[in-house]
C-alpha cells in the first residue's frame, strides 16, 4: 500500500501531466488551424505574380494586411519578394528588429515610440528569418503582433518571411493566432 505522502506526490505529478497535455492539445489545435487557413500552392514559375495577387487580395479584402512567405532558401525568398512589389520594399532581418526593439526599450518611452514610428512608416515591411523569433521571445512577438495590427489599420502591408517550419513551439497563443490570419504562400 502506498503511503499517504507518496499518494499525494503521485496525484500532484498526474495533475501536472494533465495540465501539460491540455496545453499541448491547445497548441496542436492552434497549429492545425494554421495549416488549414488561407494556404495557397504557388506555381514556382510565377511566384512574383502570385505574391502581387496575394498582396492585392489582402489589401482589398482582409482586415489583417499580412502575408506569410515560407520557403527554405532565404536568398530565393528575398529575390521573389523584391520582384513582386513595384514600390519600395523594406526588408528587416529579425535579428535587426530585435536589436532595434531592445534599443527602443533602453530609450524609455521616447525610444519605444521611435521604434514604433520607424517600423510603422514603411510602405511594405518585410520581416525576414521569422524562424529566429521562435521560442522565448514573447515580448518581441507581442511587439511584432502590435506592429502588424497598427500597420494594417494604417493600410500598410507586412510580409513575414522565413523557413517553412518557422512556427515551432513556445509561441504565445496570440502570436500563433496572428500568424493564422495571414495569407500563406509557400515557395520552393
N, C-alpha and C positions, 0 to 999 in steps of 0.2 A: 504494500500500500504506500502511496506517495504521501509524504508529509505535507501538511497544510502550507508551509512556507514554500516548498517546491511547487506545489499545485498553483499557488498564486503567481509564481515566476513563470510557469508554463502558460498559464492563462494570459499573462501580460505579453509574452512572446507571440502567442496566437493572435491577440488583438493587434499588435504591431504589424504582423504579417498581413492580416486582413486589411489594415489601413494602406499598406504598401500596394497590395493587389488592387484595391479600389482606385488608388492614384494612377497605377499603370493602366487600368481599364479606361480611366478618363483620358489619359494621353493617347491610348490606342483609338478611342472614339474620335478625338480631335484630328489625329493624323489620318484616320480613314476618311473623314470629311474632306481633308486637304487633297487627298488623292482623287476624290470624286468630282470636285468642283472645277469648272471652267478649264479643263485640260484640253489642249489643242495640239494635235500632232502636226508637225511642221515639215513641209517639203524642203529638204535641205538646200535645194537649188534656189529657193525663193524666201529665205529667212528674212532678209531685209523687208521684203514686201509683206510678209506675214506680221512682222513687228509693226510696220506702218499701219496696217489694217487693225491690228490689236490696239494700237495707241489711239486711233480714230474712234474705235468702238468704245474703249474705256473712257475717253474724254467726252464722248457724246451721251453715253448711257449709264455708266457706273458711278455710284456715289464715291467709291474709293478709286482714285485715279492712279492705279498702280499696276505694273506688270512685273511678273516674276519670270526671269530668264534663267533657265537651268541648263547646264552643259558641263562637260568635263574639262574643256580646253579654254583657259582664260583668254588667250590672245584671239581665239576664234569668236568667243562671245563679244569681246570688246570691238573687234572689227565689224561684226554684224550689227551691233548696236549703233556704231558710228555711221554705218552705211544707211541705216534705216531712217535716220532723222535728218531733215533738211536744216533745222535750226541747230543752234549750238547745244551740244550735249556736254554736261559737266560730269566727268567720271571721278568719283572719290572712292578710294580703297577703304575698306572697313578699318584697317589699321590707322589711316589718316583721320577718319571720323572719330575713332576712339581718342586719338591724341587731341583733336580739336575739342571734343567734348570735355576731356579732363582739363584742358587749358581753360575752357569756359567756366568750369566749376571752380577752378582756383581763382578766377577773376570775380567771384561773387555774382551778384545779380547782374551787374553790367556785363561781365564776361559771359554769363549764361545767355543773356539776351543777344549779344554779338554772335554767339554760336547759332542761335535760332535764326536770327536775321540772315546770316550768311547762307545757311542751308535752305531757308525758305525763299531766297532771292533767285535761285537758278530756275530757268525755264523748264529744262528737263534734267533732273538729277538722277544719276546712276550710282548706286552704292554697289560696289564690286567686291567679290570674295566674301559673300554673306555667310559662308560656312564658318568663318572665323568669329562670327558673333554668337555661335552656339555655346551653350553651357552656362557658366556663371557670370554672365554679363547682363544681368537683369536691368540695371539702371540704363545702360546704353540701349538695350532692346526697348525699354519703355520710352526713351527719348526718340528713338527711331520711329516707334509707333506714333508718338505725338507729332513728329515732323511730317510723316506721311499724311496724317489726317489734316494737319494745318495746310500743307501744300495742296491737298485735294480740295479743301474748302476754298483755296485761292485759285483753283482751276489749273493747277500745275501738275505735270506728270512726274511720277517717281518710278524708276526701274530698279528693282532689286535683282542682282545677278550673282550667281555662284554655282558651285559644284552641284551636280544633280542631286546629291544627297545632303544638301546643306541644312536640312531640318533633322536634327539628331534627337537628343534628349535633354532635359533640363530647362527647356524654354518655358516661359510663362504661358499660361493658357491664353492671355490677351494677345501675346505675340503670335502664337500659333493661329489664333482666330483671325488676326490681321492678315497673316500670310494666306489663309484660306479664302480670303475675299479678293485677292488679286487675280488677274488673268495670268494663267500659267502657260509658258511657251518653253518647250524642250528643244534644245539644239544639240546636234552631234553627240 
